Amino acid sequence: MRKQIAAANWKMNLDLQQAEQLMTQLLATDHSLGKDQLALFAVPFPYLLTVQQKLAGKTNAKVAAQNCASTNNGAYTGEVSAEMLKGMNVEYVIIGHSERREYFQETPAILAAKVNKALEAGIKPVFCCGEPLTVREADTQNSYVAAQLKESLFHLDKSQLTDFIIAYEPIWAIGTGRTASSDQAQEMHQHIRKVLADQYGQEMADSVSILYGGSVKAANASDIFGKPDVDGGLVGGASLDAKEFAAIINSLK
Ligand code: PGA
């Protein structure tokens, strides 16, 4: 059975002390995670160890990196490789967030290389896709998102994509307070699953967790996560508030 996942994406926020405080507050909240549920904390690289220590011993709460290099170790000043993350027992990495695509010119080919490096290191990618507002207004979001999947993932074998994690994040909903409706989310998630099924078969498609991202908060999480093809969320702003994120965890199916 595919996992239901609440993934926090802290982005480039908080100092170390605030990061520790947020984790302490979160761990003190009333939240529960079942067998097929997972909480992920995608924190800035310098905080990975600290947050990992806070989560020590928990089988269903893990840290994630927000990015990794598209190359192996070498002369790439400022980069962090998937091998390094593996050495720190980091099991998940976000790849292809729209902010990386837009502000750091990460192309589909670069993202495909990052996905390869993560998988070679045994790290699970959380692969992001999603359309800008102009594409949504032209009602061409389905082909746009299908192309994103095809360009960066379809070189992989079925076995590499089994139990994979995809996050659908419409760019017009990220950090804007304008959430996609639960019906819009379901429609796109169903489409993503069909695109995967057409390429790799229904069994593989059914094993993939597809998260929704874009202004998820405690007040809308149950409605969105309640849809059959929505397997949780990738949460930015609301993940910086312990009570909000705990309520989002408790909204998982
Ligand atoms: P948001 O960000 O929840 O603040 O909209 C989501 C994301 O970018 O992952």
Boltz pocket constraint, residues with backbone or C-beta under 6 A from the ligand:
constraints:
  - pocket:
      binder: B
      contacts: [[A, 9], [A, 169], [A, 173], [A, 174], [A, 175], [A, 176], [A, 177], [A, 213], [A, 214], [A, 215], [A, 216], [A, 234], [A, 235], [A, 236], [A, 237], [A, 238]]
      max_distance: 6.0
